[in-house]
């Protein structure tokens, strides 16, 4: 049955994603099933989206109840879930005078952030025309967000992109400091670079960037699309001392959210801090038809409520620490970068080379991902040698044990196929 679905996919869908590896038909908790009845433990959660796993009762109830009352209203009106979600997010972020704009995705949230930076630049009489982004950054694939994204294979087919963006080496404060002056409107940073392999920065780096933005009057924008909503063990990465290197939060001027916020429903958000920044947009300067609709915002509220009431931040920290510690002890693994339930695993190719083993063409990590599916696990590769794990925040120690048991064999099988 799976092959039938994939054949139909090939006939009717564009080739933007290549050929899917499976056709999934059902999910429950941390598990999904394909059209042939095979079960998989989901260690990717729809790329850090399904914060509460699949078919969580709280999400099903919130979505069902909202759908029976009010689904879509456009941006000509507001709804109780929309206002309540804005209040909740500003409270969790610790900003009494912040404000929210709701979109439908992460890239749309970053489009809004790009326009916010432009508005800020115009508010200075056009003096501030430059935006600084980091090498290895990923902020989305629409044209504005793509202009902030580093990877050339994403950018080149669609150039010329919106201008005024300068890239500097990630984590190199001297390189960034050399570019920051009074012509800079904003600096945009992922507190941890997800698509680059779940990579943090040197201790003190984010604090230095914050100070440089303050000194020169530039906005600091954090892209927390992957790192936000409890993924690292705090509500937002800017509040996590293990990421910021500071006991106090490194508070941005604006922050973008998506992915885990909706728990599977499409929603993105631009959250601004401080009245001056929050008032940069005026009526009609940006908009969305579907953004912030009652269905998405009601579901997002259920996600936040469940994370809080079920103690999932504590679960993220406990299970994340256990998973990382256990992974580091396995053969075939060189390094694990772990921030809660968001982990980048570097495979140990040096050990393989010493054993006279050849590496698969196209990189070992993608082959490990394919082999993991055969074993019943969904994981992800962000490079030739890097695996990424981002399971649902509800996952337990017992549910990660099978992967810890099987991963050495998965790696070995992937290598054996190339030899």
N, C-alpha and C positions, 0 to 999 in steps of 0.2 A: 504493500500500500504506500509506503514511503516513496518508492521510486515513481509511482504514478503521480504523486503530488509534486515531486521534484520535476518531472517531465512537464507537467502543466505549468509550473513556475517558469521553466525555461521558455515556454511558448508565449507567456503573457506578461512577464515582468522585465523591466530594464535590467541591464547587466551591471548595475552600479555595485552590487555586493557579491558578484560572482555567483557560484552555485552553492546554495545552503548545504550544510553537512547533514542536517536532519530536518524532518517536518514534525514539529511538536504539537501535541493535541490536548495536553492536560498538565496541570501543575497543582501541587499541594505541598505547602510548607517549603522545605528546601529541595523538593524533588519535582522532576518533570518527566513526562512519558512521550515517546514518539509515536508515530502512526502505526508502527509495528508492535507496540506494546512494551518496548524496552524502557527501563527506568534509568534516570541519570540524577546524580547529586549535583545540584547547581552551585558551583563555586564562582560564578560570575554575576548572577542576579541581574541578567539583562544589561550588563556593563554598569554595575553599581546602582541599578534602578530599583529592583524589587527589594526594598529595605525590609519588608515584613514577609518576604518569601512570596509564594503563590497562593492565591485564593484565601488569603487571611480573612477570618470571619469579621474582624472589625472593618476591613476595607469593603468587603462584600456588603455588609450591612449599611455602611455610610453611602456607598454608591447606589444601592438599591433604594434606600429611603429618599435620597436626593432626586433620583430619577423619577420617582412617583410624584414629586412636587414641582420641581423647577429644574430644567436642564440647561437651556441656553437663553440668554437675555440680551446679548451684545454689550458694547461698552457705553451705550446710552443710559444704562441703569446700573445699579449695584445690587448686591445680594448680601444676606447675613453671613454666609460662609466666606465670601470674599473679604469682608471687613474684619471678621473674626480671625482669618488667617493672617492678614496684614498686622493686626494687633499682636498676634502670637509670635510672629517672626521678629518683629521689632523688640518684643520683650526678651525673647531668647538671645537675640544679638546684643542686648544691653543698651539699646539706644531709645531714649524716650522721645526724641524728636526726629526719628527716622521715618522713611516712607517706602512703600512698595509699588512696583509696577509688575503686573503678572503677564507672562507670555505663555507660549506653548512648549518651549524646549530650551535647552541650554544655549544653542547657537543664537536663538532669538533674544535670550537674556543678554548675551554678549553683544549683539547688535545694538541693543538699547544702551549698554555700557559705552560702546564706541560713540554713539550719538551724544551721550552724557558728556563724554570728554570733549567732543566738538562744541557742545553748548558752553561748557566751561571756558574753552578757548575763546569763543566769540564774546563771552561776558567780559573778557579782558581787552576787548577791542581788536581781537584777532592776533594779539601778540603771542599767545600760546597756541602753536599750531602742530606741535610734535607729540607723538605718543610713543612710549618706550615699551617694548615687549621683550621676552626672553627667548634665546635660542632653545630649541627642543619644546617650546610651548605648543599646546593644542587648545584652541578656543572655539573651534567650530568650522563649518564648511560653507556657510553662506558668505557672501562677498565681503562684508565688513568684518565678520569674525575670522574669515580666512586671511584677511590682511594682517591679522594679529597672530596667525598660526605659522610656525617656523618651517615645517616640512616642505621642501621644495616640490616633491612629487604631487602634493595637494595643490600647491599654489600655481605652478607654471602653466598648466592647461587653461587657466582662467585669467591670466594677466592681460592687461594691466588691472591691478587691484586698487582699491582706494589708497591714496598715498598718505604721507606724513607719519609712517610707522618706522621706527628705528629698532633693530634687534641688537641686544647685547648678550654676552656670554652668561649663561645661567649660573648663579651663585658667585659670580665675580663682582664684588661690590666696586672695586676700583674701575672696572669697565663701565659699570652703570653710572657711577659718580661722575665719570668724565663726560657723560652725555646729558646729565640732569642740569638744567639751567632754567632761566626764567622764560624760555620759549616752550617748555614742556607743559602740556596740559595734563597728562596722566601717565602713570606707570601701571601696567596691568600684569599681575603675577598669579599663577596657581601656587598656593602655599606648599603643595606637594605636586610635582608634575606627573600626572597620571599616565598619559599616553607615552611618556618618555620612559616608563618603567617603574612608576611609584618612587620618584626620587625627591628627596628633601634637599635643603640648602645648608651650608655651614652655619653653625651656631652664631647667632647675632646678625645674620644677613638680613632677615626681614626687619629687624629693629633698625638697622642702618638705613635700609630703604625708606622706612617710615620717617626717619629723621631727615633724610635728604629731601623727601617730598615736602615735609614741613618747612625746611629751610628755604626752598625755592618756590613754595606755593603751588606745587603740583598735586593733583589728586592721586591717591593710592587706591587701586581697584583690585580686589581679590576675586579670582575665579574659583569659587568653591562648588562648582557643578558636580564634581566627583567627590570632593573631600567633605562636603557639608552634610547636614542632617544625620549626625551620629556616626558616620563611617569610620572616623578615627578614634572614637571613644569620648569625644566631646561634641556638643551640638555643631560647632564649626571648627575648622582647623585653626583659625586665628586665635582660638581660645585654648589650644592644646600646647602646654609647655614643651612637650617632646618634639613638637614641630617648630615652634617659634623660638625655643631656647630662652624663653622669658617666663617668669612667674606671673606676669601680667599680660593680658591679651594684647596683641598687636592689632589695634583697631583700624580698619580701612576707612576710606571715605565712601566707598560703595562696594557691593558684593553681589556676585551673580550666583544663582542657585538653580537646580533642576534635578534630574535623575531621581535620587532617593526621596525627594520632596513629595512626589505624587505616588510613590510606591507602585508604579506601573501605569498610572494615568498621566497623560501628557500635560506637564506644567513646568514653567520656568519663572524665575523672578529676578528682578533687579531691586536690591535693597540699598537705600541710600542712608548715610549717617550724617546727622546734623541738618539743621533747617536750611542753611545756605546752599548745600548741595542738593537737598531734597526739592528746592524751589527752582532749580535750573530749568527744568522743563515747564513750559506753559501749555495751556490747552491747545490741542491740535498739532503739536510738534512731534508726537509719536503716537502710535496706537496699535490696536489689534482687535480683530473681530471675536476670536474665540478665547483669548487670554483671560484668565481669571474667572472662567465660567463656573457656575455653581457646582457642577459635577466634579471638576478638578479640584476646586478649593475645599469642598466638603471632604473629599478623599484625603487631601493633604492634611487637613485637620485631624482626621482619624489616624494618619501615620504618626503625627507628632504626639497625639494623645497616647497611642499605644507604646511608642518608644519610652515615654515618661512613665506611664503606669506599670509597664512590664519590666522596668529596670534594664532596658536594652543597652544603655550606654555602659553600664557595668558589665553586661554580657559581652559587648564588643571588646572591652579591655581584657577581660579574663580569657575568653576563647581566643582572641587575637594573640595574646602573649603565649598561650599554650601552643597554638598552631605554629607560631614563628620559632619558638624554642625547639619544638619537635622537628620542624623542617630543617633547621640548622644541623641537626644530628644525623641527617640522612646522607647516604652516599650519593654522589652525583650532583650535589648542590654546593656551590661555591659561596653564595651570600644570600641573605634574606633581608630586604628592607621592609620593615613592618610598621604600620601606623594603624593600630586597631585591626579591623577586618578588611584591610586594604594592603596587600603585600606584593612586592616584586621579588621574584626568585631568579637569581643568576645561576645558570647551569655550569657545571665544572668541566669545561672542555679540556683543560690542561691535564686532568687525570685521565681522560679518555685518550688523549694524544700519547701519553706515557705508556698506555696499554696497547698502542698501535692501532687504535680504532679510528676509522674514518667518520667524518661528520656528514649528515645528510645534506644533499644539495638544497639550498634555500634556507639553511639554518636548522639547528636541532630543536629549538622551542616550538616552531609550528608542527613538526613531526610528533613531538610529545603531546601537543594539544589533540592531534588526530588520534593518536594511540590511546589517550585518556578517554576519549569518547567510546572506544571499543571496550574499555574497562568500566564504563558507566559514570564518567565524571565530565562536567563541563568546566574547562578552564580556558585561559586566554594567553596568547603570546603578543607582546608589544615590541618584539625584536627577534633577531635570529637566535639569541641566547637567553631571552628574558621571558619568564612566565608571569602572569598577573592573576591574583586571586582577589575577588571582591564578593564574597558570598552574602546571602541575606543576613541581616543583623540578628536574626533569631537562631542562627545555627548553634548547635551545642558541641561540647567536646566529643561526645559519643558519635556525633554525625561527621566529624572530621577524621576520626580514627581510621576508617577504611581507606581514605586517600593517603594518609600517612603510611599505612601498611603497603599500599599498592604502588606508590609513586616510584620507588627504586626500580621495580619491575617494569613500569611504564617507560621510564627513561631507558632502561636496558633494552627493551624491545624496539624502541625507536632507533637506537643506535644499531642494533642487530640488523634491522631492515636495510641499513645503508652499507652493511659490510658482507 
